[in-house]
Amino acid sequence: MKKIQLVLLFLFVLTQAYAQNNDYPCQNPPYFEISDELYANSPSKKMDFTHALISIFSKTESEDSAGSNSEKAQLSELATQQRVSLNVVFFNGVKTIIIQPREIKNDKIIVYFHGGAYRDEMLLFQWDMAIDIARKAGSPVYVVDYRLVPDHIFPAPIEDGMAVYNKLLESFEANQIVFMGDSAGGGLALGLAGKIRDENKPLPAQLILISPWLDLEGDNPEMPDYDDLDLMLSVEGVQQGGIDYVGENNLHQLDNPYGSPLLLNNLNDFPPVLLFIGTYEILYPDAILFKEKAEAQGMNITTVAVDGGFHVWLAAPAALVPESWQSRKQIASFINCGPQGERVGFSVEDEKGVTDQLFHYTILPNPTSESIQIKFNKYNSNSTNAQIEIYNMSGAKVYTNSISISVTNMNCSLPLNLKNGNYIVSVTIDGVNQSEKILVVNN
């Protein structure tokens, strides 16, 4: 156990190199968008190594008694190093821990529901993620310490979340509140939003779902295909977790949309959603199913998929997985920039409010360090200029240029001077952004 704690401390020190600048302007950051080409490739060795590492940490830490003195000491040290304060309050009887960053950048608060199969207490790497997001976004994070199984089954966590939300509405407007959750907490955040909507209460401003557990039954026929890829979860474990959550005498609740929010409908009246998922997750098929359903029903949803990403990869040390650091920046931008900033996904609204795709491009296969070729598959803009930016995986801009395109000239080639590795290509036209991850190989 001491060895693991030392490794965690070492990784935390490495991670600080990525946390020096927490101020992000209101603009669309590079997003990892879903594409067939993106997740057809194998993950990097770095991602695969961290996948195994995090699975070991999660299994080992969860075996410890929750709230041990050692864990409290580590959390206190983490808060001190990250320069945040931790304050315990009770909202309508529900314990809530407030992560207060020193610098406040907006009038929003983040209500965070941690993962753990509705069974486990919040782990140290989840605290690290929540604290880092609080600092980057400049928003206090309210960690809801909701009741857990086996002592408390569904709908106890929903009831606790609603109790906290009702109390917060006495001090904040709904448009100042952001829901965020990972794994089971992601399902809880979305299910609670559904209940709030159905009770005709004002909905929170935004939802951030990190590797969300969206269906308690775990019966998606595609899930077994990911069983060997996911080192943290299994189909059997997900299905048993759902039974444990609702109780063996209440199996009909497995289909309750507040517990299985994949079953929610009329999603067009939900707030904007930022969804993170990894392609090596057993929950990936349900996340994509929800994405497609949400888009079909008119939800404003942006989906961030990382090739080879493991369960809750966003909580991985940034020194090992740059995508986690980059996506925490995306969350900060999503929270601070409002509807215009977070609407990254290819669409704008015309004067009648009808959503339509403005443009779409693909990068032709085998980009090299000397050049890449971009093909515009769809282009509905009157503008003749496109702003091209390329970022490395540390978030640094390594290329920028403005190019001219038209319906008759839908291809372009960019002269580059890049090292081998992964990059994000970002194209902006009329204020709308599309980004795509590429692997540059010098042949």
One Martini backbone bead per residue (centre of mass of N, CA, C, O) as a GRO file, in nm:
protein
  443
    1MET     BB    1   0.057   0.063  -0.020
    2LYS     BB    2   0.302   0.255   0.001
    3LYS     BB    3   0.390   0.228  -0.292
    4ILE     BB    4   0.136   0.347  -0.418
    5GLN     BB    5   0.155   0.623  -0.278
    6LEU     BB    6   0.429   0.699  -0.403
    7VAL     BB    7   0.339   0.685  -0.696
    8LEU     BB    8   0.114   0.895  -0.674
    9LEU     BB    9   0.299   1.126  -0.585
   10PHE     BB   10   0.477   1.122  -0.836
   11LEU     BB   11   0.248   1.176  -1.040
   12PHE     BB   12   0.158   1.443  -0.918
   13VAL     BB   13   0.421   1.598  -0.970
   14LEU     BB   14   0.415   1.566  -1.275
   15THR     BB   15   0.135   1.706  -1.321
   16GLN     BB   16   0.218   2.006  -1.249
   17ALA     BB   17   0.339   2.076  -1.532
   18TYR     BB   18   0.022   2.104  -1.644
   19ALA     BB   19  -0.079   2.341  -1.406
   20GLN     BB   20   0.019   2.645  -1.448
   21ASN     BB   21  -0.220   2.713  -1.660
   22ASN     BB   22  -0.572   2.819  -1.579
   23ASP     BB   23  -0.621   3.020  -1.827
   24TYR     BB   24  -0.911   3.030  -2.042
   25PRO     BB   25  -1.040   3.119  -2.316
   26CYS     BB   26  -1.330   3.202  -2.506
   27GLN     BB   27  -1.292   2.911  -2.681
   28ASN     BB   28  -1.254   2.659  -2.896
   29PRO     BB   29  -1.120   2.383  -2.825
   30PRO     BB   30  -0.971   2.104  -2.879
   31TYR     BB   31  -1.141   1.820  -3.007
   32PHE     BB   32  -1.235   1.477  -2.969
   33GLU     BB   33  -1.370   1.338  -3.232
   34ILE     BB   34  -1.574   1.125  -3.378
   35SER     BB   35  -1.428   0.854  -3.575
   36ASP     BB   36  -1.343   0.588  -3.754
   37GLU     BB   37  -1.037   0.654  -3.772
   38LEU     BB   38  -0.974   0.701  -3.473
   39TYR     BB   39  -1.081   0.398  -3.348
   40ALA     BB   40  -0.910   0.193  -3.541
   41ASN     BB   41  -0.675   0.234  -3.368
   42SER     BB   42  -0.429   0.194  -3.162
   43PRO     BB   43  -0.313   0.258  -2.874
   44SER     BB   44  -0.096   0.384  -2.689
   45LYS     BB   45   0.134   0.284  -2.464
   46LYS     BB   46   0.068   0.498  -2.256
   47MET     BB   47  -0.236   0.438  -2.233
   48ASP     BB   48  -0.211   0.135  -2.167
   49PHE     BB   49  -0.050   0.166  -1.906
   50THR     BB   50  -0.258   0.342  -1.754
   51HIS     BB   51  -0.487   0.149  -1.762
   52ALA     BB   52  -0.354  -0.053  -1.568
   53LEU     BB   53  -0.284   0.138  -1.337
   54ILE     BB   54  -0.572   0.235  -1.261
   55SER     BB   55  -0.688  -0.045  -1.201
   56ILE     BB   56  -0.509  -0.094  -0.956
   57PHE     BB   57  -0.589   0.148  -0.787
   58SER     BB   58  -0.897   0.102  -0.771
   59LYS     BB   59  -0.887  -0.179  -0.634
   60THR     BB   60  -0.710  -0.104  -0.390
   61GLU     BB   61  -0.858   0.147  -0.272
   62SER     BB   62  -1.147   0.011  -0.238
   63GLU     BB   63  -1.041  -0.182   0.004
   64ASP     BB   64  -1.041   0.046   0.173
   65SER     BB   65  -1.133   0.234   0.417
   66ALA     BB   66  -1.338   0.476   0.444
   67GLY     BB   67  -1.192   0.756   0.579
   68SER     BB   68  -0.914   0.728   0.643
   69ASN     BB   69  -0.642   0.876   0.773
   70SER     BB   70  -0.469   0.849   0.521
   71GLU     BB   71  -0.670   0.970   0.319
   72LYS     BB   72  -0.704   1.244   0.462
   73ALA     BB   73  -0.407   1.326   0.442
   74GLN     BB   74  -0.387   1.320   0.134
   75LEU     BB   75  -0.611   1.527   0.081
   76SER     BB   76  -0.486   1.760   0.241
   77GLU     BB   77  -0.227   1.772   0.073
   78LEU     BB   78  -0.360   1.821  -0.200
   79ALA     BB   79  -0.502   2.088  -0.127
   80THR     BB   80  -0.244   2.242  -0.055
   81GLN     BB   81  -0.094   2.209  -0.329
   82GLN     BB   82  -0.359   2.330  -0.494
   83ARG     BB   83  -0.490   2.572  -0.344
   84VAL     BB   84  -0.735   2.462  -0.162
   85SER     BB   85  -1.049   2.439  -0.008
   86LEU     BB   86  -1.221   2.246   0.253
   87ASN     BB   87  -1.582   2.219   0.302
   88VAL     BB   88  -1.828   2.126   0.534
   89VAL     BB   89  -2.170   2.055   0.455
   90PHE     BB   90  -2.539   2.080   0.494
   91PHE     BB   91  -2.802   1.976   0.268
   92ASN     BB   92  -3.070   1.860   0.383
   93GLY     BB   93  -2.862   1.639   0.533
   94VAL     BB   94  -2.635   1.654   0.309
   95LYS     BB   95  -2.326   1.583   0.250
   96THR     BB   96  -2.088   1.851   0.159
   97ILE     BB   97  -1.803   1.927  -0.041
   98ILE     BB   98  -1.609   2.220  -0.074
   99ILE     BB   99  -1.429   2.337  -0.350
  100GLN     BB  100  -1.203   2.617  -0.308
  101PRO     BB  101  -1.079   2.836  -0.502
  102ARG     BB  102  -0.893   3.121  -0.520
  103GLU     BB  103  -0.996   3.156  -0.818
  104ILE     BB  104  -1.264   3.343  -0.954
  105LYS     BB  105  -1.431   3.339  -1.296
  106ASN     BB  106  -1.734   3.305  -1.192
  107ASP     BB  107  -2.096   3.227  -1.109
  108LYS     BB  108  -2.032   2.923  -1.081
  109ILE     BB  109  -2.127   2.584  -1.003
  110ILE     BB  110  -2.020   2.250  -0.913
  111VAL     BB  111  -2.195   1.944  -0.922
  112TYR     BB  112  -2.059   1.645  -0.781
  113PHE     BB  113  -2.067   1.299  -0.895
  114HIS     BB  114  -1.941   1.018  -0.799
  115GLY     BB  115  -1.800   0.727  -0.845
  116GLY     BB  116  -1.869   0.354  -0.756
  117ALA     BB  117  -2.141   0.189  -0.802
  118TYR     BB  118  -2.295   0.306  -0.545
  119ARG     BB  119  -2.058   0.194  -0.320
  120ASP     BB  120  -1.818   0.395  -0.334
  121GLU     BB  121  -1.601   0.599  -0.244
  122MET     BB  122  -1.405   0.852  -0.294
  123LEU     BB  123  -1.116   0.889  -0.469
  124LEU     BB  124  -0.817   1.039  -0.508
  125PHE     BB  125  -0.828   1.077  -0.825
  126GLN     BB  126  -1.104   1.228  -0.808
  127TRP     BB  127  -1.012   1.461  -0.639
  128ASP     BB  128  -0.796   1.564  -0.831
  129MET     BB  129  -0.989   1.627  -1.062
  130ALA     BB  130  -1.183   1.822  -0.912
  131ILE     BB  131  -0.966   2.025  -0.826
  132ASP     BB  132  -0.858   2.094  -1.109
  133ILE     BB  133  -1.129   2.198  -1.222
  134ALA     BB  134  -1.170   2.424  -1.021
  135ARG     BB  135  -0.917   2.580  -1.110
  136LYS     BB  136  -0.962   2.604  -1.416
  137ALA     BB  137  -1.265   2.724  -1.394
  138GLY     BB  138  -1.323   2.897  -1.131
  139SER     BB  139  -1.500   2.680  -0.954
  140PRO     BB  140  -1.689   2.555  -0.735
  141VAL     BB  141  -1.703   2.229  -0.577
  142TYR     BB  142  -1.980   2.007  -0.513
  143VAL     BB  143  -1.961   1.729  -0.309
  144VAL     BB  144  -2.170   1.457  -0.308
  145ASP     BB  145  -2.252   1.251  -0.019
  146TYR     BB  146  -2.403   0.997  -0.102
  147ARG     BB  147  -2.574   0.728  -0.066
  148LEU     BB  148  -2.504   0.373  -0.018
  149VAL     BB  149  -2.440   0.072  -0.097
  150PRO     BB  150  -2.642  -0.150   0.084
  151ASP     BB  151  -2.804   0.053   0.274
  152HIS     BB  152  -2.870   0.223  -0.003
  153ILE     BB  153  -3.105   0.241  -0.242
  154PHE     BB  154  -3.292   0.292  -0.484
  155PRO     BB  155  -3.333   0.653  -0.475
  156ALA     BB  156  -3.123   0.787  -0.278
  157PRO     BB  157  -2.928   0.954  -0.462
  158ILE     BB  158  -3.151   1.123  -0.592
  159GLU     BB  159  -3.257   1.247  -0.329
  160ASP     BB  160  -2.990   1.384  -0.249
  161GLY     BB  161  -2.956   1.555  -0.502
  162MET     BB  162  -3.226   1.709  -0.469
  163ALA     BB  163  -3.169   1.832  -0.193
  164VAL     BB  164  -2.927   2.000  -0.282
  165TYR     BB  165  -3.057   2.155  -0.515
  166ASN     BB  166  -3.283   2.294  -0.356
  167LYS     BB  167  -3.088   2.451  -0.173
  168LEU     BB  168  -2.927   2.602  -0.396
  169LEU     BB  169  -3.183   2.761  -0.511
  170GLU     BB  170  -3.172   2.972  -0.269
  171SER     BB  171  -2.874   3.102  -0.387
  172PHE     BB  172  -2.921   3.005  -0.688
  173GLU     BB  173  -2.930   2.989  -1.008
  174ALA     BB  174  -2.967   2.753  -1.242
  175ASN     BB  175  -2.756   2.904  -1.448
  176GLN     BB  176  -2.515   2.844  -1.213
  177ILE     BB  177  -2.548   2.530  -1.255
  178VAL     BB  178  -2.337   2.236  -1.259
  179PHE     BB  179  -2.325   1.912  -1.378
  180MET     BB  180  -2.113   1.639  -1.248
  181GLY     BB  181  -1.998   1.304  -1.367
  182ASP     BB  182  -1.876   0.974  -1.290
  183SER     BB  183  -2.010   0.714  -1.402
  184ALA     BB  184  -2.242   0.680  -1.183
  185GLY     BB  185  -2.244   0.994  -1.157
  186GLY     BB  186  -2.334   1.042  -1.450
  187GLY     BB  187  -2.608   0.900  -1.426
  188LEU     BB  188  -2.706   1.074  -1.190
  189ALA     BB  189  -2.699   1.352  -1.326
  190LEU     BB  190  -2.897   1.278  -1.558
  191GLY     BB  191  -3.133   1.160  -1.390
  192LEU     BB  192  -3.179   1.416  -1.221
  193ALA     BB  193  -3.248   1.598  -1.457
  194GLY     BB  194  -3.502   1.439  -1.534
  195LYS     BB  195  -3.655   1.490  -1.268
  196ILE     BB  196  -3.650   1.795  -1.276
  197ARG     BB  197  -3.806   1.820  -1.540
  198ASP     BB  198  -4.065   1.649  -1.449
  199GLU     BB  199  -4.105   1.874  -1.200
  200ASN     BB  200  -4.072   2.169  -1.320
  201LYS     BB  201  -3.781   2.251  -1.285
  202PRO     BB  202  -3.502   2.410  -1.298
  203LEU     BB  203  -3.235   2.369  -1.488
  204PRO     BB  204  -2.934   2.330  -1.538
  205ALA     BB  205  -2.695   2.462  -1.749
  206GLN     BB  206  -2.508   2.192  -1.728
  207LEU     BB  207  -2.350   1.883  -1.857
  208ILE     BB  208  -2.105   1.646  -1.719
  209LEU     BB  209  -1.994   1.339  -1.876
  210ILE     BB  210  -1.798   1.070  -1.732
  211SER     BB  211  -1.823   0.771  -1.810
  212PRO     BB  212  -2.122   0.684  -1.817
  213TRP     BB  213  -2.385   0.518  -1.644
  214LEU     BB  214  -2.695   0.448  -1.833
  215ASP     BB  215  -2.742   0.120  -1.778
  216LEU     BB  216  -2.825  -0.117  -1.543
  217GLU     BB  217  -2.852  -0.384  -1.719
  218GLY     BB  218  -2.630  -0.438  -1.939
  219ASP     BB  219  -2.768  -0.528  -2.256
  220ASN     BB  220  -2.578  -0.456  -2.468
  221PRO     BB  221  -2.467  -0.639  -2.742
  222GLU     BB  222  -2.173  -0.482  -2.755
  223MET     BB  223  -2.026  -0.517  -2.478
  224PRO     BB  224  -1.860  -0.789  -2.509
  225ASP     BB  225  -1.647  -0.656  -2.710
  226TYR     BB  226  -1.518  -0.490  -2.438
  227ASP     BB  227  -1.422  -0.685  -2.211
  228ASP     BB  228  -1.108  -0.713  -2.285
  229LEU     BB  229  -1.044  -0.398  -2.290
  230ASP     BB  230  -1.166  -0.375  -2.003
  231LEU     BB  231  -0.991  -0.358  -1.687
  232MET     BB  232  -1.234  -0.256  -1.483
  233LEU     BB  233  -1.475  -0.379  -1.639
  234SER     BB  234  -1.781  -0.577  -1.662
  235VAL     BB  235  -2.065  -0.716  -1.752
  236GLU     BB  236  -2.124  -0.862  -1.488
  237GLY     BB  237  -2.065  -0.618  -1.303
  238VAL     BB  238  -2.278  -0.427  -1.413
  239GLN     BB  239  -2.526  -0.608  -1.365
  240GLN     BB  240  -2.482  -0.644  -1.057
  241GLY     BB  241  -2.479  -0.343  -0.988
  242GLY     BB  242  -2.774  -0.294  -1.064
  243ILE     BB  243  -2.899  -0.490  -0.860
  244ASP     BB  244  -2.776  -0.361  -0.605
  245TYR     BB  245  -2.906  -0.079  -0.640
  246VAL     BB  246  -3.222  -0.179  -0.645
  247GLY     BB  247  -3.263  -0.463  -0.567
  248GLU     BB  248  -3.391  -0.784  -0.577
  249ASN     BB  249  -3.701  -0.667  -0.513
  250ASN     BB  250  -3.647  -0.423  -0.763
  251LEU     BB  251  -3.606  -0.489  -1.081
  252HIS     BB  252  -3.800  -0.279  -1.219
  253GLN     BB  253  -3.589  -0.033  -1.171
  254LEU     BB  254  -3.394  -0.076  -1.413
  255ASP     BB  255  -3.615   0.105  -1.598
  256ASN     BB  256  -3.553   0.360  -1.463
  257PRO     BB  257  -3.465   0.671  -1.592
  258TYR     BB  258  -3.310   0.773  -1.329
  259GLY     BB  259  -3.111   0.514  -1.340
  260SER     BB  260  -3.162   0.486  -1.675
  261PRO     BB  261  -3.101   0.752  -1.886
  262LEU     BB  262  -3.122   0.615  -2.168
  263LEU     BB  263  -3.458   0.625  -2.136
  264LEU     BB  264  -3.479   0.901  -2.198
  265ASN     BB  265  -3.683   1.172  -2.313
  266ASN     BB  266  -3.701   1.470  -2.448
  267LEU     BB  267  -3.394   1.611  -2.492
  268ASN     BB  268  -3.435   1.912  -2.603
  269ASP     BB  269  -3.479   2.037  -2.288
  270PHE     BB  270  -3.192   2.018  -2.232
  271PRO     BB  271  -2.898   2.088  -2.152
  272PRO     BB  272  -2.593   2.109  -2.220
  273VAL     BB  273  -2.358   1.851  -2.334
  274LEU     BB  274  -2.061   1.685  -2.198
  275LEU     BB  275  -1.904   1.395  -2.344
  276PHE     BB  276  -1.708   1.130  -2.206
  277ILE     BB  277  -1.510   0.875  -2.385
  278GLY     BB  278  -1.389   0.544  -2.434
  279THR     BB  279  -1.301   0.279  -2.661
  280TYR     BB  280  -1.228   0.080  -2.388
  281GLU     BB  281  -1.527   0.072  -2.298
  282ILE     BB  282  -1.813  -0.086  -2.187
  283LEU     BB  283  -1.980   0.202  -2.208
  284TYR     BB  284  -1.958   0.295  -2.506
  285PRO     BB  285  -2.220   0.198  -2.652
  286ASP     BB  286  -2.416   0.369  -2.474
  287ALA     BB  287  -2.293   0.645  -2.536
  288ILE     BB  288  -2.351   0.636  -2.843
  289LEU     BB  289  -2.653   0.590  -2.818
  290PHE     BB  290  -2.707   0.855  -2.673
  291LYS     BB  291  -2.592   1.047  -2.879
  292GLU     BB  292  -2.787   0.969  -3.110
  293LYS     BB  293  -3.048   1.030  -2.957
  294ALA     BB  294  -2.989   1.325  -2.883
  295GLU     BB  295  -2.956   1.432  -3.171
  296ALA     BB  296  -3.240   1.340  -3.274
  297GLN     BB  297  -3.379   1.528  -3.025
  298GLY     BB  298  -3.197   1.811  -3.003
  299MET     BB  299  -2.947   1.801  -2.849
  300ASN     BB  300  -2.677   1.969  -2.693
  301ILE     BB  301  -2.402   1.772  -2.799
  302THR     BB  302  -2.070   1.680  -2.688
  303THR     BB  303  -1.830   1.443  -2.809
  304VAL     BB  304  -1.557   1.276  -2.634
  305ALA     BB  305  -1.319   1.065  -2.798
  306VAL     BB  306  -1.077   0.819  -2.698
  307ASP     BB  307  -0.839   0.632  -2.813
  308GLY     BB  308  -0.812   0.381  -2.573
  309GLY     BB  309  -0.988   0.467  -2.356
  310PHE     BB  310  -1.058   0.449  -2.030
  311HIS     BB  311  -1.202   0.447  -1.738
  312VAL     BB  312  -1.185   0.755  -1.641
  313TRP     BB  313  -0.933   0.906  -1.792
  314LEU     BB  314  -0.960   1.200  -1.673
  315ALA     BB  315  -0.813   1.096  -1.388
  316ALA     BB  316  -0.550   1.086  -1.504
  317PRO     BB  317  -0.237   1.153  -1.526
  318ALA     BB  318  -0.106   1.396  -1.730
  319ALA     BB  319   0.188   1.280  -1.763
  320LEU     BB  320   0.055   1.017  -1.913
  321VAL     BB  321  -0.231   1.172  -2.005
  322PRO     BB  322  -0.291   1.440  -2.197
  323GLU     BB  323  -0.601   1.415  -2.242
  324SER     BB  324  -0.684   1.491  -1.953
  325TRP     BB  325  -0.580   1.781  -1.953
  326GLN     BB  326  -0.727   1.879  -2.206
  327SER     BB  327  -1.023   1.811  -2.101
  328ARG     BB  328  -1.018   2.000  -1.860
  329LYS     BB  329  -1.007   2.249  -2.037
  330GLN     BB  330  -1.277   2.200  -2.174
  331ILE     BB  331  -1.445   2.233  -1.921
  332ALA     BB  332  -1.364   2.522  -1.862
  333SER     BB  333  -1.477   2.635  -2.127
  334PHE     BB  334  -1.769   2.531  -2.099
  335ILE     BB  335  -1.830   2.698  -1.838
  336ASN     BB  336  -1.725   2.998  -1.930
  337CYS     BB  337  -1.860   3.033  -2.241
  338GLY     BB  338  -2.111   2.900  -2.302
  339PRO     BB  339  -2.306   2.830  -2.575
  340GLN     BB  340  -2.080   2.920  -2.779
  341GLY     BB  341  -1.829   2.770  -2.662
  342GLU     BB  342  -1.952   2.460  -2.643
  343ARG     BB  343  -2.037   2.463  -2.956
  344VAL     BB  344  -1.840   2.255  -3.147
  345GLY     BB  345  -2.044   2.056  -3.330
  346PHE     BB  346  -2.085   2.177  -3.657
  347SER     BB  347  -2.305   2.404  -3.557
  348VAL     BB  348  -2.574   2.626  -3.640
  349GLU     BB  349  -2.801   2.905  -3.624
  350ASP     BB  350  -3.052   3.037  -3.763
  351GLU     BB  351  -3.296   3.278  -3.754
  352LYS     BB  352  -3.509   3.030  -3.680
  353GLY     BB  353  -3.338   2.801  -3.510
  354VAL     BB  354  -3.210   2.609  -3.715
  355THR     BB  355  -3.028   2.326  -3.732
  356ASP     BB  356  -2.706   2.311  -3.907
  357GLN     BB  357  -2.462   2.209  -4.111
  358LEU     BB  358  -2.178   2.379  -4.208
  359PHE     BB  359  -1.933   2.163  -4.172
  360HIS     BB  360  -1.704   1.906  -4.315
  361TYR     BB  361  -1.412   1.705  -4.239
  362THR     BB  362  -1.119   1.535  -4.365
  363ILE     BB  363  -0.830   1.341  -4.327
  364LEU     BB  364  -0.612   1.214  -4.506
  365PRO     BB  365  -0.427   0.961  -4.524
  366ASN     BB  366  -0.110   0.973  -4.404
  367PRO     BB  367   0.027   1.184  -4.243
  368THR     BB  368   0.296   1.410  -4.236
  369SER     BB  369   0.553   1.623  -4.139
  370GLU     BB  370   0.511   1.800  -4.412
  371SER     BB  371   0.197   1.703  -4.463
  372ILE     BB  372  -0.154   1.778  -4.512
  373GLN     BB  373  -0.488   1.664  -4.605
  374ILE     BB  374  -0.793   1.838  -4.681
  375LYS     BB  375  -1.143   1.739  -4.684
  376PHE     BB  376  -1.443   1.881  -4.791
  377ASN     BB  377  -1.770   1.746  -4.764
  378LYS     BB  378  -1.893   2.016  -4.629
  379TYR     BB  379  -2.031   2.352  -4.744
  380ASN     BB  380  -2.239   2.639  -4.612
  381SER     BB  381  -2.058   2.877  -4.649
  382ASN     BB  382  -1.970   3.215  -4.753
  383SER     BB  383  -1.700   3.172  -4.676
  384THR     BB  384  -1.336   3.170  -4.784
  385ASN     BB  385  -1.235   3.121  -4.485
  386ALA     BB  386  -0.990   2.923  -4.299
  387GLN     BB  387  -0.892   2.826  -3.977
  388ILE     BB  388  -0.577   2.682  -3.899
  389GLU     BB  389  -0.500   2.452  -3.629
  390ILE     BB  390  -0.223   2.314  -3.435
  391TYR     BB  391  -0.189   2.068  -3.176
  392ASN     BB  392  -0.053   1.943  -2.921
  393MET     BB  393  -0.090   1.727  -2.634
  394SER     BB  394  -0.023   2.002  -2.449
  395GLY     BB  395  -0.174   2.259  -2.611
  396ALA     BB  396   0.020   2.357  -2.819
  397LYS     BB  397   0.080   2.574  -3.073
  398VAL     BB  398   0.227   2.474  -3.408
  399TYR     BB  399  -0.011   2.591  -3.605
  400THR     BB  400  -0.099   2.864  -3.840
  401ASN     BB  401  -0.374   2.938  -4.077
  402SER     BB  402  -0.508   3.088  -4.375
  403ILE     BB  403  -0.760   2.969  -4.597
  404SER     BB  404  -0.889   2.906  -4.921
  405ILE     BB  405  -1.234   2.832  -4.999
  406SER     BB  406  -1.463   2.629  -5.201
  407VAL     BB  407  -1.676   2.445  -5.383
  408THR     BB  408  -1.439   2.412  -5.613
  409ASN     BB  409  -1.229   2.403  -5.346
  410MET     BB  410  -1.212   2.118  -5.123
  411ASN     BB  411  -0.896   2.120  -5.115
  412CYS     BB  412  -0.597   2.089  -4.900
  413SER     BB  413  -0.250   2.182  -4.839
  414LEU     BB  414  -0.014   2.152  -4.566
  415PRO     BB  415   0.273   2.294  -4.468
  416LEU     BB  416   0.515   2.131  -4.261
  417ASN     BB  417   0.699   2.094  -3.919
  418LEU     BB  418   0.683   1.788  -3.775
  419LYS     BB  419   0.672   1.570  -3.542
  420ASN     BB  420   0.624   1.282  -3.432
  421GLY     BB  421   0.273   1.225  -3.364
  422ASN     BB  422   0.020   1.373  -3.185
  423TYR     BB  423  -0.267   1.566  -3.308
  424ILE     BB  424  -0.463   1.873  -3.341
  425VAL     BB  425  -0.708   1.961  -3.576
  426SER     BB  426  -0.826   2.299  -3.636
  427VAL     BB  427  -1.140   2.423  -3.767
  428THR     BB  428  -1.248   2.762  -3.861
  429ILE     BB  429  -1.589   2.881  -3.942
  430ASP     BB  430  -1.777   3.127  -3.847
  431GLY     BB  431  -1.710   3.020  -3.536
  432VAL     BB  432  -1.683   2.722  -3.626
  433ASN     BB  433  -1.581   2.400  -3.492
  434GLN     BB  434  -1.336   2.147  -3.593
  435SER     BB  435  -1.189   1.840  -3.468
  436GLU     BB  436  -0.882   1.631  -3.510
  437LYS     BB  437  -0.712   1.341  -3.473
  438ILE     BB  438  -0.357   1.276  -3.531
  439LEU     BB  439  -0.098   1.079  -3.695
  440VAL     BB  440   0.240   1.144  -3.731
  441VAL     BB  441   0.439   1.012  -4.010
  442ASN     BB  442   0.766   0.967  -4.119
  443ASN     BB  443   0.850   0.819  -4.428
   0.00000   0.00000   0.00000
